[in-house]
Amino acid sequence: MLFSPVTIGSLELQNRLVRAACGERRADRDGFITHEMLAYIDELARGGCGLVILGHGYIRRDGRLTDNETGINRDDQVSRLGLVAEQIRAGGARGVIQISHGGAQCRPSVLETTPVSPSGVEVRKTKVIPRPLESDEILELVSDFAFAAGRAKEAGFDAVQIHAAHGYLISQFLSPATNLRTDEWGGSPENRFRFLDSVIRAVREQVGEDYPVLVKQNLDDCIPKGIPLSEALTVATGLSDLGVAAIEVSGGMVDSERGAARKDITPGKQEAYFRSMAREVVKVVDCPVILVGGLKSPSVINDVLESGDADLVALARPLIREPRLPLEWLDGRDTPADCESCNRCALYKDRPLRCESLILEQEQARED
């Protein structure tokens, strides 16, 4: 089942494995793709995933999370982004770029200004109190997402993914914990959905009806007063009605104690921790559902797919350590990923994304 073909919108994929978007942190200070980034993506593209999603393409400078994050906010970035799209396709996969704005979870030290958000709700982990957006700024952001999607298509990516999860800007609009507005952009569930709805409609106008648009969505914010599953299912239904090509389901925000990347996941029952919620999404949407979260064993992944709890599965941390893991599974390996879910890969925000545990092991082996 894992290596059976599947279709997402107009995309035909060779298998059901997705490289989940991660901030690769290999761009230059202006967001341009570097040679280091191309080498990193080349290895992933040849690793055997059917779909490779490039992470955190920021749509505006005030939405970047690090100084080495990939930008998709300028027209002159398109040609270098096109090199990535070509590389993914040459490796045998289909390429997607995720477009995002960090909102309140951006660091003032990176932006050199106060981060923005729908409301001035403090991010407890960083002690940042964001500046609430004005209505005209919200409309500008809708356009910025659309222009970024247009650049993705021009660059040659096979699809674009809108990041509406993990407590970044769109997720902040969707969550009752972070959206305290009383105007047309907040209050009721319908109003909290308005920003994402507007972004998708604007993106569709920019890229056309046939270009696949994916969305990454929280089913659980994993914080007090966060979005309940019942409302998340209504959001998923709305996305399906808008014609999105696939929904990747996840959860958590920066303040979550148990969020998207949970630590010390052992193979077996601890894997696929959003599975039961994904099952509910499958029941209410007409598009494929992608499950992410702690997956590392081919037996568990096949069980998820064969049960119909998801149509595809996405891996993030395992592929940081073992980019050729899908090919090894295809060649008959039946053991789980070597990733220990230690989360050291997320510790150093200003370093290129890499498996810090593997680097440490290699250094210790040289010393021995």
C-alpha positions in Angstrom: 0.0 0.0 0.0 2.8 2.4 0.9 4.4 2.2 -2.5 1.2 2.2 -4.5 0.5 5.3 -6.7 -1.9 8.0 -5.8 -3.4 11.1 -7.3 -3.6 14.6 -5.7 -5.6 16.9 -7.8 -3.9 16.7 -11.2 -0.7 15.2 -9.7 0.1 11.6 -10.1 2.5 10.4 -7.4 4.6 7.2 -7.5 3.9 6.4 -3.9 2.1 7.7 -0.8 5.1 9.0 1.1 5.5 12.8 1.5 8.4 14.7 2.8 6.7 17.0 5.2 7.8 20.7 5.0 10.6 21.7 7.4 12.4 25.0 7.4 15.6 23.9 5.6 17.4 27.1 6.8 19.8 27.1 3.8 18.9 30.4 2.0 20.9 33.6 2.1 19.9 36.6 4.2 17.6 37.8 1.4 15.8 34.5 1.1 17.6 33.3 -2.1 18.3 29.6 -2.7 22.0 28.7 -2.2 24.2 25.9 -3.6 24.1 24.3 -0.1 20.3 24.2 -0.4 20.4 22.7 -3.8 22.7 19.9 -2.6 20.4 19.2 0.4 17.2 19.1 -1.8 18.9 16.9 -4.4 19.5 14.1 -1.8 15.9 14.3 -0.6 14.5 14.3 -4.1 16.4 11.1 -4.9 15.4 9.5 -1.6 12.2 7.8 -2.8 9.3 10.1 -1.6 6.5 10.6 -4.1 6.1 14.2 -3.0 8.7 16.6 -1.6 7.4 19.8 0.1 9.9 22.6 0.6 9.3 24.3 3.9 8.4 27.8 5.1 8.7 30.0 2.0 8.0 33.3 3.6 5.6 35.6 1.7 6.8 38.8 3.4 9.9 39.8 5.2 8.0 40.4 8.4 6.9 36.8 8.3 10.3 35.1 8.3 11.3 32.9 11.2 15.1 33.0 10.6 17.7 34.9 8.6 18.4 31.8 6.5 14.8 31.0 5.6 13.7 30.6 2.0 11.9 33.6 0.6 9.1 33.6 -2.0 8.3 37.3 -1.6 10.2 38.7 -4.5 9.9 38.2 -8.3 13.7 38.0 -8.6 13.8 34.8 -6.4 11.8 32.8 -9.0 14.7 31.7 -11.1 16.6 30.1 -8.2 13.5 28.6 -6.9 13.1 27.1 -10.3 16.3 25.2 -9.9 14.9 23.5 -6.8 11.7 22.6 -8.7 13.8 21.1 -11.5 15.9 19.2 -9.1 13.0 17.6 -7.3 11.5 16.5 -10.6 14.8 15.1 -11.8 15.1 13.1 -8.6 11.8 11.3 -9.5 9.5 13.1 -7.1 6.9 15.9 -7.4 7.8 19.2 -5.9 5.7 21.6 -3.7 6.7 24.7 -1.9 4.9 25.7 1.3 4.0 29.4 1.6 3.9 30.8 5.1 3.9 33.8 7.4 5.1 33.3 11.0 2.9 35.9 12.6 3.4 36.2 16.4 5.9 33.3 16.4 8.5 35.4 14.5 11.4 36.6 16.6 11.8 40.4 17.0 15.6 39.9 16.9 15.2 38.6 13.3 12.6 41.1 12.1 14.0 44.1 14.0 10.4 45.0 14.6 7.4 43.8 16.5 5.7 40.6 15.0 2.1 40.9 13.8 -0.9 38.7 14.6 -4.7 39.0 14.5 -4.6 40.0 18.2 -2.1 41.0 20.8 -2.0 37.7 22.6 1.4 37.0 24.2 3.4 34.0 23.0 4.3 32.6 26.4 7.4 30.7 25.3 9.1 33.8 23.9 7.3 36.5 25.9 6.5 38.3 22.7 3.4 40.4 22.5 2.5 40.9 18.8 1.0 44.0 17.2 -2.6 43.4 16.1 -3.1 43.8 12.4 -5.3 46.5 10.9 -8.0 45.5 8.5 -6.2 47.0 5.5 -3.0 45.1 6.4 -5.0 41.8 6.5 -6.2 42.5 2.9 -2.5 43.1 1.9 -1.5 39.8 3.4 -4.2 38.0 1.4 -2.7 39.5 -1.7 0.9 38.6 -0.6 -0.1 34.9 -0.2 -1.6 35.0 -3.7 1.5 36.6 -5.3 3.7 34.0 -3.6 1.6 31.2 -5.0 1.9 32.7 -8.4 5.7 32.7 -8.0 5.6 29.1 -7.0 3.8 28.2 -10.2 6.1 30.4 -12.3 9.1 28.7 -10.7 7.8 25.3 -11.9 6.7 23.7 -8.6 4.0 21.1 -9.2 1.8 22.5 -6.4 1.8 25.0 -3.5 0.9 24.3 0.1 -0.6 27.0 2.3 0.7 26.7 5.9 -2.4 27.1 8.2 -1.0 25.0 11.1 1.4 25.1 14.0 0.5 28.5 15.3 1.8 30.5 12.4 -0.3 33.5 11.1 -3.2 31.7 9.4 -3.4 29.2 12.3 -3.5 32.3 14.7 -6.5 33.5 12.8 -8.2 30.1 13.0 -7.6 29.6 16.7 -10.0 31.1 19.4 -7.0 31.2 21.7 -5.1 33.7 19.6 -7.8 35.4 17.6 -9.7 37.7 19.9 -10.9 40.1 17.2 -14.5 41.4 17.2 -14.6 42.5 13.6 -15.2 40.5 10.4 -11.9 38.6 10.9 -12.7 37.2 14.3 -15.4 36.2 16.9 -17.4 33.5 15.3 -15.8 30.3 13.8 -17.0 31.6 10.4 -15.1 34.9 10.9 -12.0 33.2 12.1 -12.1 31.1 8.9 -12.5 34.2 6.7 -8.8 34.9 6.4 -7.9 31.4 5.2 -10.9 31.4 2.9 -9.9 34.7 1.4 -6.3 33.5 0.9 -7.4 30.3 -0.9 -9.7 32.3 -3.2 -7.0 34.8 -4.0 -4.5 32.1 -4.6 -6.9 30.3 -6.9 -7.4 33.5 -8.9 -3.6 33.8 -9.2 -2.7 30.3 -10.2 -5.9 29.1 -12.0 -8.4 26.3 -11.3 -6.2 23.4 -12.4 -3.1 24.1 -10.3 -3.1 22.0 -7.1 -3.4 23.9 -3.9 -2.7 22.0 -0.7 -3.3 23.2 2.9 -1.6 22.1 6.2 -4.1 22.4 9.0 -4.2 22.0 12.8 -6.8 19.6 14.2 -5.7 20.4 17.7 -3.8 23.5 18.8 -2.7 21.6 21.9 -3.1 24.7 24.1 -5.9 25.8 26.4 -8.8 27.3 24.6 -7.4 26.2 21.3 -9.5 25.1 18.3 -11.7 22.1 19.1 -11.9 19.1 16.8 -15.5 19.9 15.9 -14.5 23.3 14.6 -11.4 21.9 12.9 -13.6 19.5 11.0 -15.8 22.4 9.9 -12.6 24.1 8.6 -11.6 20.9 6.8 -15.0 20.7 5.2 -14.7 24.3 4.1 -11.3 23.6 2.5 -12.7 20.6 0.7 -15.6 22.7 -0.6 -13.1 25.3 -1.9 -11.5 22.5 -4.0 -8.1 22.1 -2.3 -6.1 19.2 -3.7 -5.2 17.7 -0.3 -5.2 18.5 3.4 -2.2 17.6 5.6 -3.5 17.3 9.2 -1.3 18.1 12.2 -1.5 20.0 15.5 0.4 22.1 18.0 1.8 25.6 18.4 5.0 27.0 19.8 3.5 27.1 23.3 2.2 23.6 23.1 3.7 21.0 25.5 2.8 18.2 23.2 2.5 19.5 19.7 3.6 18.6 16.2 7.0 17.2 16.9 6.7 15.1 20.1 9.8 13.9 21.8 11.0 10.3 22.4 8.5 8.5 20.2 9.1 4.8 20.3 8.1 2.6 17.4 4.6 1.1 17.6 1.7 2.5 19.6 3.3 6.0 20.2 3.4 6.7 16.4 0.8 8.5 14.4 -0.5 10.5 17.3 -2.9 12.5 15.1 -4.4 9.4 13.5 -7.7 9.2 15.3 -8.4 12.8 14.3 -7.3 12.3 10.8 -9.8 9.4 10.6 -12.6 11.9 11.4 -11.4 14.3 8.6 -11.4 11.5 6.0 -15.2 11.1 6.8 -16.1 14.7 5.9 -13.9 15.7 3.0 -13.7 14.8 -0.7 -9.9 15.3 -1.1 -7.0 13.2 0.0 -5.8 13.5 3.6 -2.1 13.4 4.5 -1.2 12.3 8.0 2.0 13.5 9.8 3.2 13.1 13.3 5.6 10.5 14.8 5.5 8.0 11.9 8.6 5.9 11.6 7.7 2.3 11.0 6.6 0.8 7.7 4.2 -1.5 9.5 2.4 1.3 11.2 2.4 3.4 8.0 0.9 0.6 6.0 -1.7 0.0 8.7 -2.7 3.7 8.6 -3.1 3.5 4.8 -4.8 0.2 4.6 -7.4 1.2 7.3 -8.3 4.3 5.3 -7.4 6.6 8.2 -5.3 8.6 5.7 -4.5 8.6 2.0 -0.9 9.5 2.3 1.6 9.9 5.2 4.3 12.5 5.7 7.7 12.2 7.4 9.8 15.1 8.7 12.4 14.2 11.3 13.1 10.7 10.0 14.2 12.1 6.7 16.4 14.7 8.3 18.5 11.8 9.6 17.9 9.3 6.7 17.0 11.1 3.4 17.1 7.7 1.6 14.8 5.9 4.0 11.9 5.5 1.6 14.2 3.7 -0.9 15.5 1.4 1.8 12.0 0.5 2.7 11.2 -0.1 -1.0 14.3 -2.4 -1.2 13.0 -4.6 1.6 14.1 -3.0 4.9 11.4 -3.6 7.4 12.9 -1.8 10.4 11.8 1.7 11.7 13.6 4.9 11.0 16.7 5.5 13.1 15.3 8.9 14.3 14.9 8.9 18.1 12.6 11.9 18.1 15.1 13.8 20.3 14.2 17.1 18.6 17.8 18.3 18.6 17.3 19.2 15.0 15.0 22.0 16.1 17.3 23.4 18.8 19.5 25.7 16.6 17.2 28.0 14.7 20.0 29.8 12.9 21.9 26.7 11.8 21.0 24.7 8.6 18.5 21.9 9.4 20.4 18.7 10.2 20.3 15.7 12.5 22.4 17.0 15.4 22.4 13.5 17.1 23.9 12.0 13.9 26.6 14.7 13.8 27.4 14.0 17.4 27.6 10.3 16.8 30.0 10.8 13.9 32.2 13.1 15.9 32.4 10.6 18.7 33.2 7.8 16.3 36.1 9.8 14.9 37.4 10.5 18.4 37.3 6.8 19.2 
